[in-house]
Amino acid sequence: MRLNSAAMKIAGGTPVIEAALNVGYVSPFQFSREFKRLYGQSPKQWRDRQQHGQFVV
C-alpha cells in the first residue's frame, strides 16, 4: 500500500526520496529495494517509463 502511494507520487513528479519519506520510509535504500522487488525496476527507472507513456502499475 505504501509503495503504491509512493509510486503515484513519483509518477506525479515528486522526487523519489521525498515520496519515500512521505509514505513513511526512513531509509532510501530500503525503499528502493522494496520498490524494485514489487515493480521489477528501480523507482527512477519506473518514473522514467511513466514519463514516456509506458504506464505499468
QUICORLIN-V326984 format. One record per backbone hydrogen bond with DSSP energy under -1.0 kcal/mol. CO is the residue of the C=O (numbers start at 1). NH is the residue of the N-H. If there is no record, write none. Layout:
co=CO nh=NH
co=CO nh=NH
This chain:
co=1 nh=5
co=2 nh=6
co=3 nh=7
co=4 nh=8
co=5 nh=9
co=6 nh=10
co=7 nh=11
co=8 nh=12
co=9 nh=14
co=10 nh=13
co=15 nh=19
co=16 nh=20
co=17 nh=21
co=18 nh=22
co=19 nh=23
co=20 nh=25
co=21 nh=24
co=27 nh=31
co=28 nh=32
co=29 nh=33
co=30 nh=34
co=31 nh=35
co=32 nh=36
co=33 nh=37
co=34 nh=38
co=35 nh=39
co=36 nh=40
co=42 nh=46
co=43 nh=47
co=44 nh=48
co=45 nh=49
co=46 nh=50
co=47 nh=51
co=48 nh=52
co=49 nh=54
co=50 nh=53
